[in-house]
Amino acid sequence: MTQASTPHLIAYKLCPYVQRSVITLEEKGIDYQRTDTDLANKPDWFKALSPTGKVPLLILSEKESGKGSNKEVLFESAVICEYLDETTPGSLLPNDAKQRAQARAWIEFSTTMLNQIGKLYNAKSKEEFEQVQDILAQQFKRLNLELKNKELKKPAAYFNGEKFSLVDAAFAPVFRYFEVFEQYVEITCMQGLEAVQYWRNNLAQRPSVQKAVSEDYHQALLEFVKKREGYLAKKIRFQK
Ligand SMILES: N[C@@H](CCC(=O)N[C@@H](CS)C(=O)NCC(=O)O)C(=O)O
C-alpha cells in the first residue's frame, strides 16, 4: 500500500544542492519534511537509499509490502527540482523548448561555479586562491553579459527577467558562499559587475532563498572551511 505523504527531503546543512531543492519546494508552496544527515558519518539507512551516497534525496512515498518497506526516492538536485516543478501548478522554467534548454544549460554552469568555489576554499596559498578567483571572475563576467544581453526594459531582477526560475534557485547558493567569505577575505570576482550584483541582491531578499539554510549556517560554514586548512581558513582564524 502506498502511503500518501508529504515529500521528505534528506539534506545536509551546508549543501548548495540541497538549497536548490529547498528553494524549489518553498517557491512551489509544497509541504515537506526535512531531515539533515551527517555526511561525515553516513547512516546505513542513508547509504541504502542514496545510489551516489550524496544529498539531496527526495523520498516520495513508502510502500509497505510483505517484504518490508520500499521507498520511492529521487536523487540529483536538478532532477528533484524539475520533478517538483512539473508536478505542481505554475512553472519555474520557460514554456519555450529552446529557452528551457538554455535555462538547463545555465543551471549546469552554476554547478561548474560551485566546483570552482570548492577549489577556492581548498586553495592552500594566496596565489592559488587568487588564481581560482580569476576563473570565477571570468565566469561572473560571462553571467553579467548574459544578464545585460536580455534586452529587458529594466535591469533583470532575476535571471529570466521578473519571474523567478530554477536558474535563480541554482545560483542563489553560489552567491551565499560569498556573503560569508567576503567578511574574512577580499572578494574581487564580482567587482564592477553591476547586473550580477543587482541579481545577487534580489536573490538574497527572496524568502525561499533565506529559508534554504538554518540560522547557524554562517558559523557552520566557517567551521567547515577551517577544517580545510587552506588560505581562507587562515584568514578566518586571523580575524577571530
Ligand atoms: N550532482 C549532485 C551533487 C550533490 C552533492 O555533491 N552533494 C554533496 C554535499 S553538497 C554530498 O552529498 N557529498 C557526500 C559525498 O560525496 O560523500 C546533485 O546535484 O544533487
PDBQT file of the ligand as one rigid body, heavy atoms in Angstrom, charges set to zero:
ROOT
HETATM    1  N1  LIG A 301      25.123  16.200  -8.570  1.00  0.00    +0.000 N 
HETATM    2  C1  LIG A 301      24.627  16.137  -7.216  1.00  0.00    +0.000 C 
HETATM    3  C2  LIG A 301      25.675  16.693  -6.283  1.00  0.00    +0.000 C 
HETATM    4  C3  LIG A 301      25.262  16.548  -4.826  1.00  0.00    +0.000 C 
HETATM    5  C4  LIG A 301      26.456  16.659  -3.882  1.00  0.00    +0.000 C 
HETATM    6  O1  LIG A 301      27.614  16.824  -4.341  1.00  0.00    +0.000 OA
HETATM    7  N2  LIG A 301      26.190  16.552  -2.586  1.00  0.00    +0.000 N 
HETATM    8  C5  LIG A 301      27.263  16.548  -1.610  1.00  0.00    +0.000 C 
HETATM    9  C6  LIG A 301      27.025  17.540  -0.486  1.00  0.00    +0.000 C 
HETATM   10  S1  LIG A 301      26.980  19.187  -1.097  1.00  0.00    +0.000 SA
HETATM   11  C7  LIG A 301      27.322  15.189  -0.942  1.00  0.00    +0.000 C 
HETATM   12  O2  LIG A 301      26.308  14.627  -0.615  1.00  0.00    +0.000 OA
HETATM   13  N3  LIG A 301      28.541  14.680  -0.709  1.00  0.00    +0.000 N 
HETATM   14  C8  LIG A 301      28.726  13.472   0.011  1.00  0.00    +0.000 C 
HETATM   15  C9  LIG A 301      29.786  12.620  -0.597  1.00  0.00    +0.000 C 
HETATM   16  O3  LIG A 301      30.228  12.922  -1.720  1.00  0.00    +0.000 OA
HETATM   17  O4  LIG A 301      30.181  11.656   0.050  1.00  0.00    +0.000 OA
HETATM   18  C10 LIG A 301      23.298  16.906  -7.121  1.00  0.00    +0.000 C 
HETATM   19  O5  LIG A 301      23.129  17.859  -7.887  1.00  0.00    +0.000 OA
HETATM   20  O6  LIG A 301      22.443  16.525  -6.309  1.00  0.00    +0.000 OA
ENDROOT
TORSDOF 0
